[in-house]
């Protein structure tokens, strides 16, 4: 073996360690994000695997990006939208929901009520048009800043603010129509 092979092996080991860290750090969040678009957990996991594969392939470039989180979210959103455009979504039945994280209620009854309310709220959020749904989910569920959302979606920050406002208004209407108390 020559020295170039050894350095290549060391580089690959470092890349794998870095990617493992990135996957542990962002895997669940990216899967949930993708799920909000494609509404199928298996497809969401496939999309995230593709994103991580791209991340591995472009390791050197990605490590130089100012906000890795924003880049990962942006790529995941784009891959999810690409999957939506492919037409497979028309054949899916919504089976699984990924509830948002919340504080634990005090009793089992309270916990069940809270879970049902979260389920209903998430169903209403998923009914929104994509442009409002993505803004609301990124801002409220993923704690992504307006500036980062604007970067991810290649939009003006004021556009994001408008989508958040309109999305909240539409969600409020859906909640009232659904007689949801939460």
N, C-alpha and C positions, 0 to 999 in steps of 0.2 A: 504494500500500500504506500502511496505517496502522500505528501503533506497536504495536497489540495483535497484529497479524499477525506482526511481527518477534519479539516476545517469545514468542509461541506457537511459532514456528519454532525459536528458541533453546532453549525448553523441550523440544521434541521431540528436538532434537539431543542435549541432555544426557541425556534418558531413553534414547535409543538407545545412547549411549556407556556409560551405566551398565548397561543390559541386556546389551550385548556383553561387558562385564567379567564380569557375573554368569554369563553362559552359558559363557564360557571357564573361569571358576573352578569351576563346579559341574556343567557339562553331562555330563561322563563319569561322575562319581560318581552323579548322579541317574539316568542311563540304566542303570547297573549295579544301582542300588537297585530301580528299577522292574522290571528284568529278573528279579530274584530273586522277584518276585511273579508276573509274567505269563508268564515263560519263553519269550518271543518277542522278539527284538531289535527288529524293526520296530514292534511294538506298544509296546514300552518307549520307543522314540524318539518315537512319536506322543504318548505320555503326557507326556514331558518337554517336547515342543513346546507342549502345552496348558498345562503349568505355567509355562513362560516367557511365554506369551501372557497368562496371568493376572497374572504378575509385571509385565508391561508395562502392562496395564490399571490395575493398582493400585499403580503406581510410588510415588506419594506416601505411601500407607499402608505399603507394604512397607519403604521406606527408614527408617521410624520404628520398625520392629520391632527388639527388642533383639538377637535372634539370627537373622540372615537364613538361615544354614545350617539351623537347626532348623526354621524356617518352610518353607523349600523342601523339606526332607526330609518334613515332615509333609504338605504338599500332595501331594507325589509319592506317598507311601504311600497317602493317601486316594484319589487318582485311580487308582492301581493296584488297590486293593481294589474300587473301583467297577467297574473293567473286569473283574475276576474274577467279580463278582456278575452281570455281564451274560451269562455262560454261554458266551462264545466260546472260553474256555480248553479246554473239553471237546473241541474239534475240532483242537487243535494237536498237532504232533509236535515234541518237543524237538530242535532242530537245532544251535543255537549255544550255547556256554557262554562266559561271560566269566570267565577265570581271575583269581584275586586276584593282586595284586602281590607278588612275592617277590624275595629276593636271587638274583642269578645264580649257578648252580652253576659249578664249575670246568671240567667237561668236557661234551661233547655228550651222552655217555651219562648222566651225572648230571642234566643238564638234562632229558632225555627222561623219566627216571625220576621226577624231581620234578614235571614237568608231568602225568604220568599219575597220580601221587599226589594232586596238587591237583584234577585232574579228578574222581577218585573221591571225594575228600572233598567237593567241591562238589556232586556228585550226591547224596551222603548228606545234606548240609545241605538240598538242595532237596526231599528226601523228607520232611523234618520238617513237622509241622503249622505253619501260617502264624504262629501266635503265638510259637512257639519260633524258627522260622526268622528272622523279622524281628528279634527281640531279638539273636540271635547275629550276624547279618550286620551290623546297625547297630553293635554293640559291637565286634566283632573285625575286621571288614573295613573299616568306615567310620570307626572310631575316634570314635564318638559316645559322649558320657558317659551314664551311667545317668540323670542328671537330664534331659538333653536327650531321651533316648528316652522317658522318662516323659511329658514335655511333648508330644512328637510323637504319641504313641499315646493320650494322655489317660488315663494310668494312674498308679497310685501307684509310687514308686520301689521299694518292697519287692516289688511285683508283678513289676517288671522283673527284679529280682535273682532271684526265684523262677523266672521263665521262663528266665533264663540258666542257672541251675543245672539245671533239668529238661531244657532243650534240650541241654546238654552231656552229661547222662546218657543221653538218647535217642540222641544222635549217637554216643556211645561204644558203645551196643548195636548200632546200625546198622553201625558200623565193624567190630565183632567178628563180626557175622553175615556181613558181606561179605568176611571174611578179608582185610581191608585192613591193610597194614603201612606206616604213614606218620607 
